[in-house]
Amino acid sequence: MNERIQYNFEYERKLRICFIGAGGHSYRNVYPTFQYAPVDLVAICDRNGERAAEYARQFGAKAHYTDHIEMLEKEKPDAVFIVTAYHPDGRVQATDLALDALKLGVHVWMEKPTAACCEEVRQLMAASESSGRFVMTGLKKLFFPAIVKARDIISSPEFGRPSQIYIRYPQGMPPFEERAQLNRVTSLVDHIFHPGAILHYMMGKVGQMSYEWEPFNGGSISSFRFLSGAVGTLHMAAGASGSSPLERLEIIGEGANVIVENGVKLTYYRRAARPAYGRSASFLVADEEAPLYWEPEFSLGQLYNKNIFYLGYVPEVLHFCESVLTGQPPQKGTLDDSLEIAKLLEVYRGTPAGTYAVVNE
Ligand SMILES: NC(=O)c1ccc[n+]([C@@H]2O[C@H](COP(=O)([O-])OP(=O)(O)OC[C@H]3O[C@@H](n4cnc5c(N)ncnc54)[C@H](O)[C@@H]3O)[C@@H](O)[C@H]2O)c1
């Protein structure tokens, strides 16, 4: 968990990397991760040539382009990072760019969303298979230290079988009739990859699901039965205040539960006997069974209290780089993960509220 982070200039072996996209998110959260990754950023491409040139200067790439094919053919990188946006019809720009890169024999790291439907994820799977190149999506939630720790906890024998999950994530959906049109659900396509990634990471595949939807904010409550037999709910809390923390996760085991609040506060309620009812003067349980609680300090100039670490950005980029350097497929942010999330998206778009949908048999 607490691996020692190397600085970029300390790595002996680095990957030759190209980057497609010089937008807001990549500037804030992805290019800066390269300070801590085995990456030689050789070229940047954006349709906006001035931006590409500016980002190349800022982040140390020697070349910049406005055409990704030209860049990949000339620079022959080991891998490409793709952080782009949406076509006017709502399709994900990165999906086609990833297919182009695979055709040219280049490994792909792409921001979420991987694609806007299952069929497109399957196309990426086929292209990855035939080219022998990896595709990893930046499912950052799977790399939050607090989420990774929660996963370790629920996998331990002391926790028992994970039996229930609750995720709160503020996300709205338009009325059902509008959801067929892809560009009316861009926000959902954009965000379902966050809670969807956690659901799959923690509980495995969804067997069946249904949801209820309210018309005031477009919020919803979904209920899931997982193939494991566990149950869960996703509360898409549209309408919550902009000053509120966004997320809450709770998983129940057998006599134990774990909670992650706001992405960084982790509480593990270990298996403990409830103090005798009606007779206990203190709520405090014995130290050996007391809850465990973690949260970061924000005083020191540490790596762990930079958002590119606690929001998983550096860890996800390191996972991809290690995977390409060692020739081992990524274990997280896989196309299998993306397919399961795209299945949920298809249910929300294709199944009206109050109806059961079979997601996996
Ligand atoms: N994981 C996260 O925390 C997180 C947060 C914010 C955004 N994102 C994701 O990041 C992506 C980008 O978001 P953004 O806000 O930076 O978008 P943006 O619109 O600011 O940037 C996208 C850039 O891609 C460029 N582009 C598009 N197609 C191109 C092509 N064919 N060739 C070259 N350049 C091309 C555009 O010119 C633009 O500069 C989205 O997929 C979004 O979902 C993820």
The ligand as an SDF file (V2000), in Angstrom:
LIG
                    3D

 44 48  0  0  0  0  0  0  0  0999 V2000
  -11.3380   10.9800  -14.1260 N   0  0  0  0  0  0  0  0  0  0  0  0
  -11.6610   12.1990  -13.8110 C   0  0  0  0  0  0  0  0  0  0  0  0
  -11.5780   12.6200  -12.6640 O   0  0  0  0  0  0  0  0  0  0  0  0
  -12.0860   13.1510  -14.8700 C   0  0  0  0  0  0  0  0  0  0  0  0
  -12.3570   14.4960  -14.5540 C   0  0  0  0  0  0  0  0  0  0  0  0
  -12.6920   15.3810  -15.5780 C   0  0  0  0  0  0  0  0  0  0  0  0
  -12.7860   14.9090  -16.8820 C   0  0  0  0  0  0  0  0  0  0  0  0
  -12.5310   13.5930  -17.1330 N   0  0  0  0  0  0  0  0  0  0  0  0
  -12.6040   13.0730  -18.5120 C   0  0  0  0  0  0  0  0  0  0  0  0
  -11.5680   13.6770  -19.2470 O   0  0  0  0  0  0  0  0  0  0  0  0
  -11.9580   13.8640  -20.5940 C   0  0  0  0  0  0  0  0  0  0  0  0
  -11.6160   15.2620  -21.0550 C   0  0  0  0  0  0  0  0  0  0  0  0
  -12.2570   16.2180  -20.2750 O   0  0  0  0  0  0  0  0  0  0  0  0
  -11.8400   17.7460  -20.4030 P   0  0  0  0  0  0  0  0  0  0  0  0
  -12.7250   18.4850  -19.4790 O   0  0  0  0  0  0  0  0  0  0  0  0
  -10.3770   17.8950  -20.2760 O   0  0  0  0  0  0  0  0  0  0  0  0
  -12.2650   18.0580  -21.9200 O   0  0  0  0  0  0  0  0  0  0  0  0
  -11.7580   19.2450  -22.8640 P   0  0  0  0  0  0  0  0  0  0  0  0
  -12.8540   19.4670  -23.8450 O   0  0  0  0  0  0  0  0  0  0  0  0
  -11.2600   20.3830  -22.0180 O   0  0  0  0  0  0  0  0  0  0  0  0
  -10.4860   18.6500  -23.6120 O   0  0  0  0  0  0  0  0  0  0  0  0
  -10.5550   17.7380  -24.6550 C   0  0  0  0  0  0  0  0  0  0  0  0
   -9.4700   18.0860  -25.6540 C   0  0  0  0  0  0  0  0  0  0  0  0
   -9.3870   17.0230  -26.5980 O   0  0  0  0  0  0  0  0  0  0  0  0
   -9.1070   17.6100  -27.8690 C   0  0  0  0  0  0  0  0  0  0  0  0
   -9.4650   16.6580  -28.9270 N   0  0  0  0  0  0  0  0  0  0  0  0
  -10.6640   16.1020  -29.1870 C   0  0  0  0  0  0  0  0  0  0  0  0
  -10.5970   15.2730  -30.2480 N   0  0  0  0  0  0  0  0  0  0  0  0
   -9.3030   15.3020  -30.6670 C   0  0  0  0  0  0  0  0  0  0  0  0
   -8.6020   14.6570  -31.7090 C   0  0  0  0  0  0  0  0  0  0  0  0
   -9.2110   13.8280  -32.5570 N   0  0  0  0  0  0  0  0  0  0  0  0
   -7.3030   14.9130  -31.8480 N   0  0  0  0  0  0  0  0  0  0  0  0
   -6.6710   15.7570  -31.0160 C   0  0  0  0  0  0  0  0  0  0  0  0
   -7.2780   16.4100  -30.0120 N   0  0  0  0  0  0  0  0  0  0  0  0
   -8.5850   16.1750  -29.8330 C   0  0  0  0  0  0  0  0  0  0  0  0
   -9.9460   18.8740  -27.8840 C   0  0  0  0  0  0  0  0  0  0  0  0
   -9.4730   19.7900  -28.8600 O   0  0  0  0  0  0  0  0  0  0  0  0
   -9.7570   19.3730  -26.4400 C   0  0  0  0  0  0  0  0  0  0  0  0
   -8.6550   20.2500  -26.3110 O   0  0  0  0  0  0  0  0  0  0  0  0
  -13.4350   13.4500  -20.6410 C   0  0  0  0  0  0  0  0  0  0  0  0
  -13.4710   12.1360  -21.1490 O   0  0  0  0  0  0  0  0  0  0  0  0
  -13.8900   13.4490  -19.2080 C   0  0  0  0  0  0  0  0  0  0  0  0
  -14.8290   12.4360  -18.9450 O   0  0  0  0  0  0  0  0  0  0  0  0
  -12.1830   12.7240  -16.1710 C   0  0  0  0  0  0  0  0  0  0  0  0
  1  2  1  0
  2  3  2  0
  2  4  1  0
  4  5  1  0
  4 44  2  0
  5  6  2  0
  6  7  1  0
  7  8  2  0
  8  9  1  0
  8 44  1  0
  9 10  1  0
  9 42  1  0
 10 11  1  0
 11 12  1  0
 11 40  1  0
 12 13  1  0
 13 14  1  0
 14 15  2  0
 14 16  1  0
 14 17  1  0
 17 18  1  0
 18 19  2  0
 18 20  1  0
 18 21  1  0
 21 22  1  0
 22 23  1  0
 23 24  1  0
 23 38  1  0
 24 25  1  0
 25 26  1  0
 25 36  1  0
 26 27  1  0
 26 35  1  0
 27 28  2  0
 28 29  1  0
 29 30  1  0
 29 35  2  0
 30 31  1  0
 30 32  2  0
 32 33  1  0
 33 34  2  0
 34 35  1  0
 36 37  1  0
 36 38  1  0
 38 39  1  0
 40 41  1  0
 40 42  1  0
 42 43  1  0
M  CHG  2   8   1  16  -1
M  END
$$$$
